[in-house]
Amino acid sequence: MVYAADVNVKQVKYNRDMMLILVLASGEGVTIGAHRLYAHKAFKARFLLRFALILLQTVAGQNCMYIWVRDHRLHHKYSDSDADPHNANRGFFFSHMGWLMSRKHPAVIAKGKTIDMSDLEADFIVMFQKLYVNIFLVFIKYF
């Protein structure tokens, strides 16, 4: 009985540690991958790094890379207007989380179609993730 309790405690600690590692790593996938590499083109990366960052960004569950970058570019181009996906004029909660839980404003949809995404459309990994992100999320959930 004592052995079973000890194994259970070790499993809980392992799960806790893995969750912490995944939360921190997926945050880097968003910060370094989606934000710096793809949205702002701050640096160039080889295939393996791009693949790893997209995988980590997928784990974060913040849409696919293509949509994340498009929305972020919209945010910079049309900041604090109806075309800004996380318009601060709609409130603190909306600008931080609510925009992910509600339908996009019609201006966001219209202006989103005008954003140049040719660099992402030329990247095989980004377009592959865009097509299969929901399957990846289901797989990650049960992995």
HELIX and SHEET records of a PDB file:
HELIX    1   1 VAL A    2  GLU A   28  1                                  27    
HELIX    2   2 GLY A   29  ALA A   39  3                                  11    
HELIX    3   3 PHE A   47  ALA A   60  1                                  14    
HELIX    4   4 MET A   65  LYS A   77  1                                  13    
HELIX    5   5 ALA A   88  ARG A   90  5                                   3    
HELIX    6   6 PHE A   92  PHE A   93  1                                   2    
HELIX    7   7 PHE A   94  GLY A   98  3                                   5    
HELIX    8   8 TRP A   99  MET A  101  1                                   3    
HELIX    9   9 PRO A  106  GLY A  112  1                                   7    
HELIX   10  10 SER A  118  GLU A  121  1                                   4    
HELIX   11  11 PHE A  124  TYR A  142  1                                  19    
END                                                                             
